[in-house]
């Protein structure tokens, strides 16, 4: 297949145990972009999982004058949240020198989206889609504290808006800097570690099982899948290599999508997220578990991973869903043509309708 994409990668990547300790040094030149002027302030958005962790808070290199926000991740990022954060900072302080997201996919997407909205007028609602952003955002840096979403390398900041769940997607969304420190993911609870890790497994499966698969995507996907198998089928969480493997698998799983696309599972997941506010990673697991007719042996392997790690995937949810709820989720999923195009080809509407999508939801 002939594809043309001239994509942007993360500008700088710092990797290795202890690299979080270098964040202050990394940010210093960004604070003093204009010689002779007072250093600019930084905005830190941090998962509130760390709000009561005094040791971790001491390690965040915020200085006097910086803005530090501990962000709840009970809800995934939404457009109103991004607009309010931007408006509050600009009104009180003016334009920051940069924004740093420390946390999982939710927090990193908040950092990416807010960086863009500092320089683009109006509401983030109007920029949900591909290449709708008009101007580059401010400097933004991502520090993952859980691995799997690929948000650290993706060109998308997924937001739930009043009408749709869809990302701000363009070259300027990509981080200027990421810091990958495997030590930061060591304390993640097992269930969450598994759900989020499966996001990269599913990314990689979807990237290479659709019509847009190609050698570039396959190279990243196959290596990511190989490392996922090591982590979730062979290693114990106490294995010192486990966190390193998963962090790199997440990176590669995210990159596999840069030149490919997600498919059926992610489309269904967006419906679960938009209508029922089920978090993306567990929504993926709920959906993937029921997609053996689409992803065959990969779903079997997923089930083996679930069993091996003694993790619970919610079952029997659909019995409590009304037809109205199922129809609403199907509508959200159906209106993601780029995902269906990848899964089934440009004539996807000949093999897929809302009833088939509802059938998948009824299995869950």
C-alpha positions as CSV (number, residue, x, y, z in Angstrom):
1,X,0.0,0.0,0.0
2,X,1.3,3.5,-0.9
3,X,1.1,5.8,2.1
4,X,2.5,9.3,2.5
5,X,2.8,10.7,5.9
6,X,5.4,13.3,6.9
7,X,5.1,12.9,10.6
8,X,6.9,14.6,13.6
9,X,8.4,12.6,16.4
10,X,9.1,13.7,20.0
11,X,12.0,16.2,19.7
12,X,14.0,15.0,22.7
13,X,13.8,11.7,24.7
14,X,15.5,11.1,28.0
15,X,15.5,7.4,29.1
16,X,16.8,5.5,32.0
17,X,16.4,4.8,35.7
18,X,16.8,8.0,37.7
19,X,16.3,10.2,34.7
20,X,13.4,12.0,36.4
21,X,16.1,13.6,38.6
22,X,17.3,15.4,35.5
23,X,14.0,17.1,34.8
24,X,14.9,20.4,36.5
25,X,18.2,20.6,34.5
26,X,16.3,19.8,31.2
27,X,13.7,22.6,31.9
28,X,16.2,25.3,32.8
29,X,17.1,26.5,29.3
30,X,13.3,26.7,28.5
31,X,12.8,29.1,31.4
32,X,15.3,31.6,29.9
33,X,14.5,31.7,26.2
34,X,14.9,35.5,25.9
35,X,18.3,36.7,27.3
36,X,18.1,39.6,29.7
37,X,14.4,38.9,30.6
38,X,13.2,37.4,33.8
39,X,12.8,33.6,33.6
40,X,9.4,32.4,32.5
41,X,7.2,30.3,34.8
42,X,6.4,26.6,34.3
43,X,3.0,24.9,34.7
44,X,3.2,21.4,36.2
45,X,0.1,19.2,35.9
46,X,0.5,16.0,38.1
47,X,-1.7,13.0,38.7
48,X,-3.3,13.5,42.1
49,X,-2.3,10.0,43.0
50,X,0.9,11.7,44.1
51,X,-0.8,14.6,46.0
52,X,-0.2,13.0,49.4
53,X,3.2,11.6,48.6
54,X,5.6,14.1,50.2
55,X,8.7,12.3,48.9
56,X,7.6,12.4,45.3
57,X,6.4,16.0,45.6
58,X,9.9,17.0,46.8
59,X,11.3,15.5,43.5
60,X,9.1,17.7,41.3
61,X,11.5,20.5,40.1
62,X,8.9,23.3,40.5
63,X,10.4,26.7,41.5
64,X,8.9,29.7,43.2
65,X,6.5,31.3,40.8
66,X,5.7,28.1,39.0
67,X,2.1,26.7,38.9
68,X,1.5,23.2,40.3
69,X,-1.8,21.5,39.8
70,X,-2.7,18.0,41.1
71,X,-5.3,16.7,38.6
72,X,-7.9,14.1,39.4
73,X,-8.0,11.3,36.8
74,X,-11.4,9.9,37.8
75,X,-12.7,11.5,34.6
76,X,-10.8,11.5,31.3
77,X,-9.7,14.8,29.8
78,X,-12.6,17.0,28.6
79,X,-12.8,20.1,26.6
80,X,-14.3,22.3,29.3
81,X,-11.5,21.3,31.7
82,X,-8.8,22.3,29.2
83,X,-10.4,25.6,28.4
84,X,-10.8,26.4,32.1
85,X,-7.2,25.6,33.0
86,X,-5.9,27.7,30.1
87,X,-8.2,30.6,31.0
88,X,-7.4,30.6,34.7
89,X,-3.6,30.6,34.1
90,X,-3.7,33.3,31.4
91,X,-5.9,35.6,33.4
92,X,-3.8,35.4,36.6
93,X,-0.3,35.0,35.2
94,X,-0.1,35.5,31.4
95,X,1.7,33.1,29.1
96,X,3.8,30.3,30.7
97,X,7.2,29.2,29.3
98,X,6.0,25.6,29.2
99,X,3.8,22.9,30.6
100,X,4.9,19.6,32.1
101,X,2.5,16.6,32.4
102,X,3.5,14.0,35.1
103,X,1.2,11.0,35.2
104,X,-0.6,8.6,32.9
105,X,-2.3,9.2,29.6
106,X,-5.0,11.4,31.1
107,X,-2.5,13.9,32.5
108,X,-0.2,13.8,29.5
109,X,-3.1,14.5,27.2
110,X,-4.1,17.4,29.4
111,X,-0.6,18.8,29.1
112,X,-0.6,18.4,25.3
113,X,-4.0,19.9,24.8
114,X,-3.4,22.8,27.1
115,X,-0.1,23.6,25.5
116,X,-2.0,24.0,22.2
117,X,-4.8,26.0,23.7
118,X,-2.5,28.6,25.1
119,X,-1.8,29.8,21.6
120,X,-5.1,29.0,19.8
121,X,-8.1,31.1,20.4
122,X,-11.5,29.9,21.5
123,X,-12.6,26.6,22.9
124,X,-10.8,23.3,22.4
125,X,-14.1,21.9,21.0
126,X,-13.5,23.5,17.7
127,X,-10.2,21.8,17.3
128,X,-11.3,18.2,17.9
129,X,-10.1,16.4,14.7
130,X,-7.2,16.2,12.4
131,X,-5.0,19.2,11.7
132,X,-7.5,21.8,12.9
133,X,-5.0,23.5,15.2
134,X,-3.9,26.8,13.6
135,X,-0.7,27.6,15.6
136,X,2.1,25.7,17.4
137,X,1.5,25.4,21.2
138,X,4.0,26.4,24.0
139,X,6.8,24.0,25.1
140,X,5.4,20.8,26.6
141,X,7.1,17.9,28.3
142,X,5.7,14.5,29.3
143,X,6.8,12.3,32.2
144,X,4.8,9.0,32.2
145,X,4.3,7.4,35.7
146,X,2.3,4.4,34.2
147,X,3.0,2.8,30.9
148,X,0.8,1.6,28.0
149,X,-1.2,4.5,26.5
150,X,1.5,5.7,24.2
151,X,0.4,9.3,25.0
152,X,4.1,10.1,25.5
153,X,4.7,9.8,21.8
154,X,1.4,10.1,20.1
155,X,0.3,13.1,18.0
156,X,-3.2,13.1,19.6
157,X,-4.6,14.5,22.8
158,X,-7.9,12.8,23.3
159,X,-10.7,14.9,24.7
160,X,-14.3,14.3,25.5
161,X,-16.4,17.2,24.3
162,X,-20.2,18.0,24.4
163,X,-20.8,16.1,21.1
164,X,-17.9,13.7,20.6
165,X,-14.8,12.1,22.0
166,X,-12.0,12.9,19.6
167,X,-8.4,14.1,19.8
168,X,-6.7,17.3,19.0
169,X,-4.4,15.7,16.4
170,X,-1.6,17.4,14.6
171,X,2.2,17.6,14.5
172,X,2.2,20.3,17.1
173,X,0.5,18.0,19.7
174,X,3.7,15.9,19.9
175,X,5.8,16.6,23.0
176,X,8.9,18.6,22.8
177,X,10.5,16.5,25.5
178,X,9.7,13.2,27.3
179,X,11.4,11.7,30.3
180,X,11.1,7.9,30.5
181,X,12.2,6.7,34.0
182,X,11.2,3.1,34.7
183,X,11.5,3.7,38.4
184,X,8.3,5.8,38.3
185,X,6.0,3.0,37.3
186,X,7.1,0.5,40.0
187,X,4.3,1.5,42.4
188,X,1.4,1.2,40.0
189,X,-1.4,-1.1,41.4
190,X,-1.5,-4.5,39.5
191,X,-4.9,-4.1,37.9
192,X,-4.2,-0.6,36.6
193,X,-0.7,-1.7,35.5
194,X,-2.4,-4.5,33.5
195,X,-5.2,-2.5,32.0
196,X,-2.9,0.3,30.9
197,X,-0.2,-2.1,29.6
198,X,-2.9,-3.8,27.5
199,X,-3.5,-0.5,25.7
200,X,-0.1,-0.8,24.1
201,X,-0.7,-4.5,23.3
202,X,-4.1,-3.6,21.6
203,X,-2.5,-0.6,19.8
204,X,0.1,-2.9,18.3
205,X,-2.5,-5.6,17.3
206,X,-4.8,-3.0,15.7
207,X,-1.9,-1.3,13.9
208,X,-0.9,-4.5,12.0
209,X,-4.3,-6.1,11.4
210,X,-5.9,-3.4,9.3
211,X,-5.7,-2.1,5.8
212,X,-3.2,0.6,6.6
213,X,-0.6,-1.8,8.0
214,X,2.9,-1.3,6.6
215,X,6.5,-2.2,7.3
216,X,7.1,0.8,9.5
217,X,4.2,0.1,11.7
218,X,5.0,-3.6,11.8
219,X,8.5,-3.0,13.0
220,X,7.3,-1.1,16.1
221,X,4.3,-3.3,16.7
222,X,6.1,-6.6,16.5
223,X,8.8,-5.5,19.0
224,X,6.1,-4.0,21.3
225,X,4.1,-7.3,21.2
226,X,7.3,-9.2,21.9
227,X,8.0,-7.1,25.0
228,X,4.4,-7.3,26.2
229,X,4.6,-11.1,26.0
230,X,7.7,-11.0,28.1
231,X,6.1,-8.8,30.7
232,X,2.6,-10.3,30.9
233,X,3.3,-14.0,30.2
234,X,6.9,-14.7,31.4
235,X,8.0,-12.1,33.9
236,X,7.0,-11.5,37.5
237,X,6.4,-7.9,38.5
238,X,9.4,-8.2,40.9
239,X,11.6,-8.7,37.9
240,X,13.8,-5.6,37.6
241,X,13.4,-5.7,33.8
242,X,9.6,-5.7,33.8
243,X,9.1,-1.9,34.1
244,X,11.8,-1.2,31.6
245,X,10.3,-3.5,29.0
246,X,6.8,-2.1,29.5
247,X,7.9,1.5,29.3
248,X,9.7,0.8,26.0
249,X,6.8,-1.3,24.7
250,X,4.4,1.6,25.4
251,X,6.7,4.0,23.5
252,X,6.9,1.6,20.5
253,X,3.2,0.8,20.6
254,X,2.4,4.5,20.4
255,X,4.8,4.9,17.5
256,X,3.2,2.0,15.7
257,X,0.1,4.1,15.3
258,X,1.9,7.1,13.8
259,X,2.1,5.3,10.5
260,X,-1.0,3.2,10.9
261,X,-4.3,3.5,12.9
262,X,-6.4,1.9,15.6
263,X,-9.4,-0.3,14.8
264,X,-12.5,-2.0,16.1
265,X,-11.6,-2.2,19.8
266,X,-10.7,1.5,20.1
267,X,-13.9,2.6,18.3
268,X,-16.0,0.5,20.7
269,X,-13.9,1.9,23.6
270,X,-14.7,5.5,22.6
271,X,-18.4,4.6,22.9
272,X,-17.9,3.2,26.4
273,X,-15.9,6.3,27.4
274,X,-18.2,8.9,25.9
275,X,-21.5,7.5,27.1
276,X,-20.6,5.6,30.3
277,X,-17.4,7.4,31.3
278,X,-15.5,4.1,31.5
279,X,-11.7,4.8,31.5
280,X,-10.0,4.2,28.2
281,X,-7.7,1.4,29.1
282,X,-10.2,-0.8,31.0
283,X,-12.8,0.0,28.3
284,X,-10.3,-1.4,25.8
285,X,-10.0,-4.6,27.8
286,X,-13.7,-5.0,28.2
287,X,-14.1,-4.6,24.4
288,X,-11.1,-6.6,23.3
289,X,-12.2,-9.6,25.5
290,X,-15.3,-10.0,23.2
291,X,-13.7,-9.5,19.8
292,X,-12.4,-13.0,19.0
293,X,-14.4,-12.8,15.7
294,X,-12.2,-9.9,14.7
295,X,-8.8,-10.4,16.3
296,X,-8.8,-14.2,16.8
297,X,-5.6,-15.6,18.3
298,X,-4.7,-12.2,19.7
299,X,-7.8,-12.2,21.9
300,X,-6.9,-15.8,23.0
301,X,-3.5,-14.5,24.0
302,X,-5.0,-11.6,25.8
303,X,-7.2,-14.0,27.8
304,X,-4.1,-16.0,28.7
305,X,-2.4,-12.8,30.0
306,X,-5.5,-12.0,32.1
307,X,-5.4,-15.5,33.6
308,X,-1.7,-15.5,34.2
309,X,-1.7,-12.1,36.0
310,X,-4.9,-13.0,38.0
311,X,-6.6,-9.8,36.8
312,X,-10.4,-9.2,36.6
313,X,-12.0,-8.0,33.4
314,X,-15.6,-6.8,34.2
315,X,-18.2,-9.2,32.7
316,X,-22.0,-9.1,32.2
317,X,-22.2,-5.3,32.0
318,X,-24.6,-5.2,29.0
319,X,-27.4,-6.8,31.0
320,X,-27.8,-3.4,32.8
321,X,-27.6,-1.3,29.7
322,X,-30.8,0.0,28.1
323,X,-31.3,-0.1,24.3
324,X,-31.0,3.7,24.4
325,X,-27.6,3.4,26.0
326,X,-26.4,0.8,23.6
327,X,-27.7,2.9,20.6
328,X,-25.9,6.0,22.0
329,X,-22.6,4.1,22.3
330,X,-23.0,2.6,18.8
331,X,-23.6,6.1,17.4
332,X,-20.3,7.3,18.9
333,X,-18.4,4.3,17.6
334,X,-20.0,4.5,14.1
335,X,-18.9,8.1,13.7
336,X,-15.2,7.2,13.7
337,X,-14.7,6.4,10.0
338,X,-10.9,6.5,10.1
339,X,-10.9,3.6,12.5
340,X,-13.4,1.6,10.5
341,X,-11.6,2.4,7.2
342,X,-8.4,0.9,8.8
343,X,-10.3,-2.2,10.2
344,X,-12.4,-3.0,7.1
345,X,-11.2,-0.8,4.2
346,X,-12.7,2.1,2.4
347,X,-15.9,0.2,1.7
348,X,-16.4,-0.5,5.4
349,X,-20.0,0.7,5.3
350,X,-20.8,-2.4,3.2
351,X,-19.8,-4.8,6.0
352,X,-20.6,-2.7,9.1
353,X,-23.7,-1.0,10.3
354,X,-25.0,0.2,13.7
355,X,-26.7,-3.2,14.4
356,X,-23.4,-5.0,14.1
357,X,-21.8,-2.5,16.5
358,X,-24.7,-3.0,18.9
359,X,-24.1,-6.7,18.8
360,X,-20.5,-6.3,20.0
361,X,-21.8,-4.1,22.9
362,X,-24.4,-6.7,23.9
363,X,-21.6,-9.3,24.4
364,X,-19.9,-7.2,27.0
